């Protein structure tokens, strides 16, 4: 459920700007296995990746 929300949010935000679209696509490609198999540890890693990007 959470992973579907996150993917939906990425899709929504992706349409705003081309640069944002490119960055969201790249982020999703890098983080997709963690998003699909969301655990507490994966969520922490994703949050760190968001903060650092």
MARDOKOL-762054 format. One line per field, with one value per residue: z negated, y, x of N, C-alpha, C, O in turn; residue in one letter; residue number from 0. Coordinates in nm, 3 decimals. Each point is the difference from the previous one (the first is absolute). Layout:
! MARDOKOL-762054
n_w	Z_...
n_v	Y_...
n_u	X_...
ca_w	Z_...
ca_v	Y_...
ca_u	X_...
c_w	Z_...
c_v	Y_...
c_u	X_...
o_w	Z_...
o_v	Y_...
o_u	X_...
drenvo	A_...
base	NUM_...
! end
This chain:
! MARDOKOL-762054
n_w	0.000_-0.165_0.000_-0.080_-0.224_-0.102_0.008_-0.155_-0.202_-0.028_-0.034_-0.209_-0.157_0.025_-0.073_-0.206_-0.080_0.170_-0.054_-0.031_0.186_0.085_-0.089_0.074_0.199_0.010_-0.060_0.148_0.161_-0.059_0.022_0.222_0.048_0.011_0.199_0.165_-0.034_0.052_-0.029_-0.189_0.013_0.076_-0.154_-0.147_0.064_-0.026_-0.204_-0.061_0.066_-0.130_-0.191_0.030_-0.001
n_v	-0.119_-0.089_-0.223_-0.114_-0.025_-0.155_-0.214_-0.061_-0.055_-0.203_-0.167_-0.026_-0.098_-0.215_-0.021_-0.023_-0.141_0.136_0.215_0.136_0.094_0.176_0.202_0.104_0.104_0.201_0.184_0.082_0.129_0.213_0.132_0.008_-0.043_0.187_0.103_-0.081_0.046_0.110_0.102_-0.117_-0.215_-0.154_-0.064_-0.152_-0.215_-0.102_-0.077_-0.193_-0.187_-0.059_-0.111_-0.218_-0.045
n_u	0.082_0.124_0.031_-0.175_-0.008_0.130_-0.063_-0.151_0.079_0.091_-0.144_-0.076_0.126_-0.043_-0.210_0.077_0.150_0.048_0.037_-0.177_-0.083_0.110_-0.041_-0.185_0.009_0.101_-0.115_-0.148_0.087_0.034_-0.178_0.023_0.214_0.124_0.011_0.125_0.216_-0.189_0.198_-0.018_0.061_-0.146_-0.149_0.073_-0.006_-0.198_-0.056_0.096_-0.103_-0.173_0.031_0.040_-0.219
ca_w	0.000_-0.006_0.124_0.105_-0.024_0.040_0.145_0.049_-0.026_0.097_0.131_-0.003_-0.001_0.120_0.109_-0.022_0.075_0.067_-0.084_-0.109_0.059_0.021_-0.130_-0.060_0.073_-0.044_-0.139_-0.002_0.054_-0.100_-0.126_0.024_-0.080_-0.139_-0.007_0.019_-0.116_-0.105_-0.140_-0.081_0.038_0.134_-0.011_-0.048_0.110_0.098_-0.058_0.012_0.142_0.033_-0.065_0.063_0.143
ca_v	0.119_0.116_0.007_0.050_0.143_0.067_-0.004_0.094_0.135_0.025_0.020_0.130_0.105_-0.014_0.079_0.144_0.058_-0.102_-0.032_-0.080_-0.129_-0.077_-0.036_-0.099_-0.126_-0.053_-0.042_-0.122_-0.110_-0.036_-0.041_-0.084_-0.124_0.035_0.046_-0.117_-0.087_0.099_-0.040_0.114_0.033_0.058_0.133_0.088_0.020_0.085_0.134_0.055_0.029_0.121_0.113_0.021_0.031
ca_u	-0.082_0.089_0.078_-0.089_-0.015_0.124_0.008_-0.101_0.050_0.106_-0.063_-0.067_0.100_0.082_-0.055_0.012_0.112_0.079_0.115_-0.052_-0.038_0.122_0.054_-0.089_0.022_0.129_-0.013_-0.080_0.081_0.100_-0.061_-0.118_-0.007_-0.029_-0.139_-0.086_0.012_0.014_0.016_0.041_0.138_-0.004_-0.058_0.107_0.094_-0.067_-0.004_0.136_0.024_-0.077_0.067_0.130_-0.008
c_w	0.000_0.130_0.114_-0.014_0.048_0.152_0.063_-0.017_0.100_0.138_0.009_0.012_0.129_0.114_-0.012_0.088_0.061_-0.084_-0.117_0.049_0.017_-0.134_-0.069_0.067_-0.044_-0.143_-0.010_0.049_-0.104_-0.124_0.016_-0.081_-0.147_-0.015_0.011_-0.121_-0.125_-0.139_-0.076_0.038_0.139_-0.003_-0.049_0.111_0.106_-0.052_0.010_0.145_0.043_-0.057_0.071_0.148_0.025
c_v	0.126_0.014_0.052_0.150_0.076_0.002_0.096_0.144_0.036_0.027_0.138_0.114_0.002_0.089_0.149_0.066_-0.111_-0.042_-0.087_-0.139_-0.089_-0.049_-0.106_-0.135_-0.066_-0.053_-0.131_-0.119_-0.047_-0.063_-0.103_-0.129_0.029_0.043_-0.120_-0.092_0.085_-0.064_0.126_0.045_0.064_0.142_0.100_0.031_0.093_0.144_0.068_0.038_0.126_0.122_0.035_0.038_0.142
c_u	0.087_0.079_-0.086_-0.023_0.123_0.013_-0.101_0.045_0.110_-0.060_-0.066_0.101_0.081_-0.049_0.023_0.106_0.083_0.120_-0.043_-0.038_0.122_0.057_-0.085_0.019_0.131_-0.009_-0.079_0.079_0.102_-0.062_-0.112_-0.002_-0.034_-0.146_-0.094_0.000_0.020_0.005_0.041_0.141_0.005_-0.055_0.103_0.099_-0.060_-0.006_0.137_0.032_-0.074_0.070_0.130_-0.009_-0.041
o_w	0.078_0.052_0.085_0.099_0.067_0.057_0.099_0.088_0.054_0.071_0.102_0.080_0.038_0.080_0.095_0.073_-0.056_-0.008_-0.032_-0.069_-0.033_-0.011_-0.063_-0.066_-0.022_-0.029_-0.073_-0.056_-0.013_-0.060_-0.100_-0.057_-0.064_-0.100_-0.075_-0.033_-0.074_-0.040_0.059_0.010_0.020_0.072_0.050_0.015_0.055_0.076_0.032_0.026_0.079_0.068_0.015_0.060_0.115
o_v	0.093_0.110_0.075_0.072_0.103_0.103_0.067_0.084_0.111_0.090_0.067_0.092_0.105_0.046_0.073_0.094_-0.109_-0.118_-0.099_-0.100_-0.119_-0.115_-0.092_-0.103_-0.121_-0.108_-0.091_-0.109_-0.120_-0.088_-0.045_-0.033_-0.077_-0.032_-0.009_-0.059_-0.018_-0.073_0.105_0.120_0.099_0.087_0.112_0.115_0.086_0.094_0.118_0.103_0.079_0.102_0.117_0.036_0.042
o_u	-0.024_0.017_0.049_-0.006_-0.011_0.035_0.031_-0.020_0.001_0.045_0.010_-0.019_0.053_0.081_-0.028_-0.030_0.010_0.031_0.066_0.025_-0.003_0.043_0.053_0.003_0.004_0.051_0.039_-0.009_0.024_0.060_-0.056_-0.105_-0.072_-0.063_-0.098_-0.103_0.097_-0.090_0.025_0.027_0.071_0.049_0.007_0.043_0.070_0.024_0.009_0.061_0.052_0.013_0.033_0.101_-0.012
drenvo	X_X_X_X_X_X_X_X_X_X_X_X_X_X_X_X_X_X_X_X_X_X_X_X_X_X_X_X_X_X_X_X_X_X_X_X_X_X_X_X_X_X_X_X_X_X_X_X_X_X_X_X_X
base	0_1_2_3_4_5_6_7_8_9_10_11_12_13_14_15_16_17_18_19_20_21_22_23_24_25_26_27_28_29_30_31_32_33_34_35_36_37_38_39_40_41_42_43_44_45_46_47_48_49_50_51_52
! end
